[in-house]
Amino acid sequence: MERAIKKLKMPLKQGDIKKLKAGDLVVISGTILTARDRAHARILDFLENGKKLPFELDDSVIYHCGPLMRKDRGWEVVTAGPTTSSRMNRFTPKLLALSGVRAIIGKGGMNDDVVGKMRNHAVYLAFTGGCAALAAENIKKVKAVHWLEFGIPEAVWELEVEEFGPLLVAIDMYGNNLYDKIKA
């Protein structure tokens, strides 16, 4: 039996993620943000010190990704596979507490502290590792880049995506966690 893929549109509202259950397949259309370690640290610095971010976090999706980019007339995404989300475990509970991030895309899951902060707030969407070229196909344009001084992989990229995925709801906002089920 084939499962239906749920289509999500940005900005992602809490009502959109309330309908998602661990095990659902989704695709996302609209603007998503990439962020890795250095970007997370700077985002938290901005949030904790009341500084205005150069991008919107409310109802956003953060993609744990360090894309490979090419610059010709503008920026072009060559590959954009997920990076290991557990690298961001130390930043994510506070990020979720201080922002309106509704979903995180990555690979490998996140720790119990993050899962606890996701309750009634956000979901974790798993993207299969090794699918960097597939991910790039669903990125239609680079809208902006922020903090390029960190280097291309660590900068925050605002990406316009169309039916990005398929993504697996690995952790829903109710605390259901497919990674825990696999461990058990």
Phi and psi in degrees as GROMACS dihedral restraints (atoms count N, CA, C in turn):
[ dihedral_restraints ]
;  ai    aj    ak    al  type     phi  dphi    fc
    3     4     5     6     1   -86.4    20    10
    4     5     6     7     1   134.3    20    10
    6     7     8     9     1   -86.9    20    10
    7     8     9    10     1   143.3    20    10
    9    10    11    12     1   -75.0    20    10
   10    11    12    13     1   142.2    20    10
   12    13    14    15     1   -94.0    20    10
   13    14    15    16     1   126.9    20    10
   15    16    17    18     1   -84.0    20    10
   16    17    18    19     1   136.1    20    10
   18    19    20    21     1  -101.4    20    10
   19    20    21    22     1   122.8    20    10
   21    22    23    24     1  -109.7    20    10
   22    23    24    25     1   142.6    20    10
   24    25    26    27     1  -117.9    20    10
   25    26    27    28     1   142.1    20    10
   27    28    29    30     1   -86.6    20    10
   28    29    30    31     1   149.0    20    10
   30    31    32    33     1   -68.7    20    10
   31    32    33    34     1   148.9    20    10
   33    34    35    36     1   -91.0    20    10
   34    35    36    37     1   116.1    20    10
   36    37    38    39     1   -92.6    20    10
   37    38    39    40     1   161.3    20    10
   39    40    41    42     1   -59.8    20    10
   40    41    42    43     1   -37.1    20    10
   42    43    44    45     1   -61.1    20    10
   43    44    45    46     1   -31.2    20    10
   45    46    47    48     1   -66.9    20    10
   46    47    48    49     1   -40.9    20    10
   48    49    50    51     1   -84.0    20    10
   49    50    51    52     1   -18.5    20    10
   51    52    53    54     1   -61.0    20    10
   52    53    54    55     1   -30.6    20    10
   54    55    56    57     1   -79.3    20    10
   55    56    57    58     1   -12.1    20    10
   57    58    59    60     1   -88.1    20    10
   58    59    60    61     1   138.0    20    10
   60    61    62    63     1  -122.7    20    10
   61    62    63    64     1   147.9    20    10
   63    64    65    66     1   -52.9    20    10
   64    65    66    67     1   130.7    20    10
   66    67    68    69     1   103.7    20    10
   67    68    69    70     1   -16.0    20    10
   69    70    71    72     1   -69.0    20    10
   70    71    72    73     1   150.5    20    10
   72    73    74    75     1  -104.8    20    10
   73    74    75    76     1   137.6    20    10
   75    76    77    78     1  -138.0    20    10
   76    77    78    79     1   160.0    20    10
   78    79    80    81     1  -129.1    20    10
   79    80    81    82     1   152.5    20    10
   81    82    83    84     1  -123.2    20    10
   82    83    84    85     1   139.1    20    10
   84    85    86    87     1  -124.9    20    10
   85    86    87    88     1   139.1    20    10
   87    88    89    90     1   127.9    20    10
   88    89    90    91     1  -155.3    20    10
   90    91    92    93     1   -98.6    20    10
   91    92    93    94     1   127.7    20    10
   93    94    95    96     1  -122.2    20    10
   94    95    96    97     1   162.0    20    10
   96    97    98    99     1  -117.3    20    10
   97    98    99   100     1   136.8    20    10
   99   100   101   102     1   -91.2    20    10
  100   101   102   103     1   148.5    20    10
  102   103   104   105     1  -160.5    20    10
  103   104   105   106     1   135.0    20    10
  105   106   107   108     1  -122.4    20    10
  106   107   108   109     1  -160.7    20    10
  108   109   110   111     1   -50.6    20    10
  109   110   111   112     1   -57.7    20    10
  111   112   113   114     1   -64.5    20    10
  112   113   114   115     1   -38.8    20    10
  114   115   116   117     1   -64.9    20    10
  115   116   117   118     1   -42.2    20    10
  117   118   119   120     1   -59.3    20    10
  118   119   120   121     1   -43.8    20    10
  120   121   122   123     1   -62.0    20    10
  121   122   123   124     1   -42.8    20    10
  123   124   125   126     1   -70.6    20    10
  124   125   126   127     1   -39.5    20    10
  126   127   128   129     1   -57.1    20    10
  127   128   129   130     1   -46.6    20    10
  129   130   131   132     1   -62.5    20    10
  130   131   132   133     1   -39.3    20    10
  132   133   134   135     1   -58.9    20    10
  133   134   135   136     1   -45.4    20    10
  135   136   137   138     1   -61.5    20    10
  136   137   138   139     1   -49.6    20    10
  138   139   140   141     1   -64.1    20    10
  139   140   141   142     1   -42.8    20    10
  141   142   143   144     1   -69.9    20    10
  142   143   144   145     1   -24.9    20    10
  144   145   146   147     1  -107.7    20    10
  145   146   147   148     1    13.1    20    10
  147   148   149   150     1    66.5    20    10
  148   149   150   151     1    23.4    20    10
  150   151   152   153     1   -87.9    20    10
  151   152   153   154     1   149.3    20    10
  153   154   155   156     1   -81.9    20    10
  154   155   156   157     1   126.0    20    10
  156   157   158   159     1   -73.6    20    10
  157   158   159   160     1   151.9    20    10
  159   160   161   162     1   -80.7    20    10
  160   161   162   163     1     6.5    20    10
  162   163   164   165     1  -145.3    20    10
  163   164   165   166     1   165.7    20    10
  165   166   167   168     1   -96.3    20    10
  166   167   168   169     1   127.8    20    10
  168   169   170   171     1   -98.4    20    10
  169   170   171   172     1   -23.0    20    10
  171   172   173   174     1   -63.5    20    10
  172   173   174   175     1   130.1    20    10
  174   175   176   177     1    59.9    20    10
  175   176   177   178     1    31.9    20    10
  177   178   179   180     1  -101.0    20    10
  178   179   180   181     1   172.6    20    10
  180   181   182   183     1  -124.2    20    10
  181   182   183   184     1   128.8    20    10
  183   184   185   186     1  -104.9    20    10
  184   185   186   187     1   128.0    20    10
  186   187   188   189     1  -105.5    20    10
  187   188   189   190     1   116.8    20    10
  189   190   191   192     1   -73.5    20    10
  190   191   192   193     1    95.9    20    10
  192   193   194   195     1  -155.3    20    10
  193   194   195   196     1   140.9    20    10
  195   196   197   198     1  -118.6    20    10
  196   197   198   199     1    86.6    20    10
  198   199   200   201     1   -67.3    20    10
  199   200   201   202     1   156.9    20    10
  201   202   203   204     1   -96.8    20    10
  202   203   204   205     1   121.8    20    10
  204   205   206   207     1  -118.9    20    10
  205   206   207   208     1   155.9    20    10
  207   208   209   210     1  -129.3    20    10
  208   209   210   211     1   137.1    20    10
  210   211   212   213     1  -113.5    20    10
  211   212   213   214     1   120.8    20    10
  213   214   215   216     1  -119.5    20    10
  214   215   216   217     1  -101.5    20    10
  216   217   218   219     1   -80.2    20    10
  217   218   219   220     1   -28.3    20    10
  219   220   221   222     1  -149.9    20    10
  220   221   222   223     1  -173.6    20    10
  222   223   224   225     1   -81.9    20    10
  223   224   225   226     1   140.1    20    10
  225   226   227   228     1  -130.1    20    10
  226   227   228   229     1   135.9    20    10
  228   229   230   231     1   -82.7    20    10
  229   230   231   232     1   123.3    20    10
  231   232   233   234     1   -89.0    20    10
  232   233   234   235     1   -54.1    20    10
  234   235   236   237     1  -141.6    20    10
  235   236   237   238     1   154.3    20    10
  237   238   239   240     1  -153.0    20    10
  238   239   240   241     1    59.2    20    10
  240   241   242   243     1   -80.3    20    10
  241   242   243   244     1   160.9    20    10
  243   244   245   246     1   -71.9    20    10
  244   245   246   247     1   150.4    20    10
  246   247   248   249     1  -105.9    20    10
  247   248   249   250     1   166.8    20    10
  249   250   251   252     1   -67.5    20    10
  250   251   252   253     1   117.1    20    10
  252   253   254   255     1   -67.7    20    10
  253   254   255   256     1   -28.2    20    10
  255   256   257   258     1   -60.2    20    10
  256   257   258   259     1   -20.6    20    10
  258   259   260   261     1   -60.9    20    10
  259   260   261   262     1   -25.7    20    10
  261   262   263   264     1   -98.9    20    10
  262   263   264   265     1     7.6    20    10
  264   265   266   267     1   -53.9    20    10
  265   266   267   268     1   -40.6    20    10
  267   268   269   270     1   -69.3    20    10
  268   269   270   271     1   -22.2    20    10
  270   271   272   273     1   -96.6    20    10
  271   272   273   274     1   -30.4    20    10
  273   274   275   276     1   -69.0    20    10
  274   275   276   277     1   -39.2    20    10
  276   277   278   279     1   -56.6    20    10
  277   278   279   280     1   -45.4    20    10
  279   280   281   282     1   -69.4    20    10
  280   281   282   283     1   -38.6    20    10
  282   283   284   285     1   -58.7    20    10
  283   284   285   286     1   -44.9    20    10
  285   286   287   288     1   -67.0    20    10
  286   287   288   289     1   -36.9    20    10
  288   289   290   291     1   -68.3    20    10
  289   290   291   292     1   -30.2    20    10
  291   292   293   294     1  -101.5    20    10
  292   293   294   295     1    -1.3    20    10
  294   295   296   297     1  -137.9    20    10
  295   296   297   298     1   175.6    20    10
  297   298   299   300     1  -104.9    20    10
  298   299   300   301     1    30.9    20    10
  300   301   302   303     1   -61.7    20    10
  301   302   303   304     1   128.9    20    10
  303   304   305   306     1  -102.7    20    10
  304   305   306   307     1   -21.4    20    10
  306   307   308   309     1  -152.5    20    10
  307   308   309   310     1   148.7    20    10
  309   310   311   312     1  -122.2    20    10
  310   311   312   313     1   132.7    20    10
  312   313   314   315     1  -110.2    20    10
  313   314   315   316     1   135.0    20    10
  315   316   317   318     1  -174.3    20    10
  316   317   318   319     1  -160.5    20    10
  318   319   320   321     1  -133.2    20    10
  319   320   321   322     1   146.0    20    10
  321   322   323   324     1    92.6    20    10
  322   323   324   325     1    -9.1    20    10
  324   325   326   327     1    83.3    20    10
  325   326   327   328     1  -176.8    20    10
  327   328   329   330     1  -139.4    20    10
  328   329   330   331     1   167.7    20    10
  330   331   332   333     1   -78.1    20    10
  331   332   333   334     1   176.2    20    10
  333   334   335   336     1   -63.1    20    10
  334   335   336   337     1   -32.8    20    10
  336   337   338   339     1   -61.3    20    10
  337   338   339   340     1   -43.6    20    10
  339   340   341   342     1   -66.7    20    10
  340   341   342   343     1   -45.7    20    10
  342   343   344   345     1   -58.2    20    10
  343   344   345   346     1   -40.1    20    10
  345   346   347   348     1   -61.7    20    10
  346   347   348   349     1   -40.8    20    10
  348   349   350   351     1   -73.6    20    10
  349   350   351   352     1   -21.4    20    10
  351   352   353   354     1   -75.1    20    10
  352   353   354   355     1   -22.1    20    10
  354   355   356   357     1   -52.8    20    10
  355   356   357   358     1   128.2    20    10
  357   358   359   360     1    59.2    20    10
  358   359   360   361     1    20.0    20    10
  360   361   362   363     1  -137.5    20    10
  361   362   363   364     1   -44.8    20    10
  363   364   365   366     1  -153.0    20    10
  364   365   366   367     1   168.9    20    10
  366   367   368   369     1  -127.4    20    10
  367   368   369   370     1   159.5    20    10
  369   370   371   372     1  -112.4    20    10
  370   371   372   373     1   125.4    20    10
  372   373   374   375     1  -112.1    20    10
  373   374   375   376     1   120.3    20    10
  375   376   377   378     1   -88.4    20    10
  376   377   378   379     1   131.5    20    10
  378   379   380   381     1  -113.0    20    10
  379   380   381   382     1   132.1    20    10
  381   382   383   384     1   -62.6    20    10
  382   383   384   385     1   127.9    20    10
  384   385   386   387     1   -62.8    20    10
  385   386   387   388     1   150.3    20    10
  387   388   389   390     1    88.1    20    10
  388   389   390   391     1     2.6    20    10
  390   391   392   393     1  -107.3    20    10
  391   392   393   394     1    33.0    20    10
  393   394   395   396     1   -61.0    20    10
  394   395   396   397     1   -39.3    20    10
  396   397   398   399     1   -70.3    20    10
  397   398   399   400     1   -38.9    20    10
  399   400   401   402     1   -61.6    20    10
  400   401   402   403     1   -43.3    20    10
  402   403   404   405     1   -59.8    20    10
  403   404   405   406     1   -43.6    20    10
  405   406   407   408     1   -62.4    20    10
  406   407   408   409     1   -32.0    20    10
  408   409   410   411     1   -62.9    20    10
  409   410   411   412     1   -29.0    20    10
  411   412   413   414     1   -93.0    20    10
  412   413   414   415     1     1.8    20    10
  414   415   416   417     1   -95.4    20    10
  415   416   417   418     1   115.2    20    10
  417   418   419   420     1   -87.1    20    10
  418   419   420   421     1   -31.8    20    10
  420   421   422   423     1  -165.7    20    10
  421   422   423   424     1   158.6    20    10
  423   424   425   426     1   -92.7    20    10
  424   425   426   427     1   117.0    20    10
  426   427   428   429     1   -82.1    20    10
  427   428   429   430     1   -37.3    20    10
  429   430   431   432     1  -166.6    20    10
  430   431   432   433     1   162.1    20    10
  432   433   434   435     1  -132.0    20    10
  433   434   435   436     1   139.9    20    10
  435   436   437   438     1  -127.4    20    10
  436   437   438   439     1   142.6    20    10
  438   439   440   441     1    62.1    20    10
  439   440   441   442     1    42.9    20    10
  441   442   443   444     1   -61.7    20    10
  442   443   444   445     1   -18.4    20    10
  444   445   446   447     1   -61.8    20    10
  445   446   447   448     1   -17.4    20    10
  447   448   449   450     1   -76.8    20    10
  448   449   450   451     1   -12.3    20    10
  450   451   452   453     1   101.1    20    10
  451   452   453   454     1   159.5    20    10
  453   454   455   456     1   -57.2    20    10
  454   455   456   457     1   -48.0    20    10
  456   457   458   459     1   -66.7    20    10
  457   458   459   460     1   -29.7    20    10
  459   460   461   462     1   -94.9    20    10
  460   461   462   463     1   -10.9    20    10
  462   463   464   465     1   -66.5    20    10
  463   464   465   466     1   163.0    20    10
  465   466   467   468     1   -94.9    20    10
  466   467   468   469     1   121.6    20    10
  468   469   470   471     1  -108.6    20    10
  469   470   471   472     1   128.9    20    10
  471   472   473   474     1   -93.0    20    10
  472   473   474   475     1   114.0    20    10
  474   475   476   477     1  -114.9    20    10
  475   476   477   478     1   131.9    20    10
  477   478   479   480     1   -89.7    20    10
  478   479   480   481     1   116.9    20    10
  480   481   482   483     1  -117.1    20    10
  481   482   483   484     1   154.3    20    10
  483   484   485   486     1  -131.3    20    10
  484   485   486   487     1   117.6    20    10
  486   487   488   489     1    47.8    20    10
  487   488   489   490     1    52.0    20    10
  489   490   491   492     1   -70.4    20    10
  490   491   492   493     1   124.8    20    10
  492   493   494   495     1   140.6    20    10
  493   494   495   496     1  -154.4    20    10
  495   496   497   498     1   -73.4    20    10
  496   497   498   499     1   145.8    20    10
  498   499   500   501     1  -117.1    20    10
  499   500   501   502     1   142.8    20    10
  501   502   503   504     1  -101.7    20    10
  502   503   504   505     1   126.8    20    10
  504   505   506   507     1   -71.1    20    10
  505   506   507   508     1    99.7    20    10
  507   508   509   510     1   -89.6    20    10
  508   509   510   511     1   -29.8    20    10
  510   511   512   513     1  -136.4    20    10
  511   512   513   514     1   118.8    20    10
  513   514   515   516     1   -93.7    20    10
  514   515   516   517     1   175.0    20    10
  516   517   518   519     1   -73.4    20    10
  517   518   519   520     1    -2.5    20    10
  519   520   521   522     1   -98.9    20    10
  520   521   522   523     1     2.5    20    10
  522   523   524   525     1    91.0    20    10
  523   524   525   526     1     0.4    20    10
  525   526   527   528     1   -70.4    20    10
  526   527   528   529     1   125.8    20    10
  528   529   530   531     1  -130.1    20    10
  529   530   531   532     1   111.2    20    10
  531   532   533   534     1   -64.7    20    10
  532   533   534   535     1   -29.7    20    10
  534   535   536   537     1   -64.2    20    10
  535   536   537   538     1   -39.5    20    10
  537   538   539   540     1   -65.7    20    10
  538   539   540   541     1   -39.5    20    10
  540   541   542   543     1   -62.9    20    10
  541   542   543   544     1   -38.8    20    10
  543   544   545   546     1   -66.6    20    10
  544   545   546   547     1   -42.1    20    10
  546   547   548   549     1   -62.6    20    10
  547   548   549   550     1   -36.9    20    10
